[in-house]
Amino acid sequence: MKRIALLVLITISLAPVGGCITRAAKEVFLSPKGLSVPTQQPASQSKAYSKVQFEDFSNAAISIMPAHMNDLMRTALSEEIGELKPKKAILDPAASRVLTVRGQYVYYEENRGILDQAFGPFEEIIAIVELVDQPSGQIVARGYCVGRTNTTKLQGPKRKAEGLSKAIIDLIRKSCRMPIIRDD
């Protein structure tokens, strides 16, 4: 009986530590996340693109958003596309089309104090994004893209831009024809 009581006491005392351990692991290993939800998509993913061009997003009167957010987005999107492994590539060098990414920021959240940190270090940015075929000007897809940071270490506008870039890449992947990768 004493052994069972001792095991129960040890288990109860280590339960809070488990939360700290998982949070510490998240701080070290997780990167910003991106999620896209298409609201308009073509019937088929018929076109492939060799280049993605970022057009500055408009701001829906969000006063706390940094003025240089479009610059951060442009850089983050080009870096995220450049870091894609060949099997996950979204650009097809054989294609001759350019895809323009344009949109509007509709929500921007940043943590503002110790209470925000205690209950979850979440920050996010939401944009309505349109993928436009050039030079026809036809809208290929439209959707909501969310960039989210979920660790204390990975906060700030740059990290939210990385998450939003991942969401835009996800929207492109859902909406356009991906290059064919041949295993040689």
N, C-alpha and C positions, 0 to 999 in steps of 0.2 A: 504494500500500500504506500509506503514511503517513497518507493521508486516512481510510482505513477504520479504522486504529488510533486516530486522533484522535477519530473519531465514536463508536467503541466506548467509549473512555475518558470522553468527555463524557456519554454515555448512562448509563454505570455510576455516574458521580459525581452525576448528577441524580436517580437513582432514589429515594434517601431523601428528597429534597426533595419529590417527588411525594406521598408519604405525608403530609408536613407540610402541604402545600397543601390536600389533600382534607380533612384534619382541621380546618384553619382554616376552610374553607368550611362544613363541618358545624357548627362552633361558631357561625357567623353566621346560617346559613339554616335550620337544622332546629329543629323544635319537638318536644316530647314526643310519643311515639306510643302508640296504643291498639290493642289486638287483642282480639277476642272470639271464643269458640268455644262455640256453643250446645250444650247437652247434652240439652235438652228443648225442643221447639218444637211449636206447633200445626200441624195439617195445612194450614191456610190462614191467611193474614194478613187476617182478616176485620174487625178493629176498628181504628179510628183514635182518637187521643187528642188532647185540646186542652190538657192540662196534665200535667207530670211532677212527681211529688212524691218527694223523697228521704227515706227513713227511715234513721236511724242504723244503720250496719253494726256487727255484733258483731266482737270481736277474738278470734282463736283463740290466745290466750296469747302474742302477739308482744310481747316486752318492749321492743324498741327502737323501736317505732312511737310517733310523737308522740301525745300525749293529744288534741290538737285536730284529728286527721285527719278526723273526720266533718264538722267545720266547714269545713275546706279542701275536702272533697269536695262539700259542698252548694253552696259558692260557685263552685267550678270547673264543676260540672255546669250550674248556671244560666247562667254566662257562656258556656260552650261552646254550649249550646242557643240562647242569644240571639244569638251571633255567626254562626250558620248562615245561609248565603245562601238566598234563597227557593227555589231549585231543589233544595237539599239539606235542606230543612226536614223535621222529624220530627213537628211538631205541626200539627193541623188545627183552625183556629178554629171550623169548622162542627161539629166533633164535640163531644159533651157528656160524654165520659168522661175519667177521671183515671187515669193509670198510676203506680203506686207502685213505686219501685226500692228493694229491700231486699237485704241480703246479709251476708256474713261475710268479713273479711280473713283470708287463709290464709298469706300470705307477704309479707315486707317486707325489702327489701335496700337498704343504703346503702353508699357507698364510705367506706372508713375510713383510707385512707392513700395515700402516693405510689405504692405498688405497684399499687393498684387503678386509679389514674389512668393509670399507664404502660401497662397492658395493656387498657385500654378503660374509658371512663367510663360504665359501665352501672349503673343503679339500676332497681329495679322493685318493683311492688306487684301482688299477685294477689288477686283476690276471687272468691268464688262469688256470683253475682248472680241474683236472681229478679225478674222483672217481673210485677207483680200488678195485675189489673184491679180497679178500685174502682167501685162498692161490692160487687160480687159476691164478691171475695176469691179469684177463680180465678187460678191461676198461668198467665200467658200464655207465659212462656219462662223457661228457666234456663240458665245458662252460666258459663264461666270468663271473666273479664275481666282483662287485663293492661295496666298502665300502665308505660311504660318511658321513662327518660331516657337519651339516648345521647351527650351532650356534657358537657364539664366545666362549661360556663356554665349549663346548664339542669338543675342538680341540686337536690335537696332535696325535702321533703315536698310543697310547693306544686306543683312541676313533675310529681311522680309523680301527684298528684291530677288534674292536667290530662290526663295520659295515660290514667288510669283513666276519666275522664269521656268521653274520646273512644271508649274501648272500650265503655262503657255505651251511648253513642249508636249505635255500630255494632251492638250487640246489639238495640237497639230497632228500628233500620232493618231488621235481618234478621227480626224477629219480628212487627212490627205493620204495618198498612196505612199507607202514606205518603200525605200530602195530594196531591191532583191539582193540578198547577200548569198554569195556562192561559197561553199566550203570546198577549197581546193586541196 
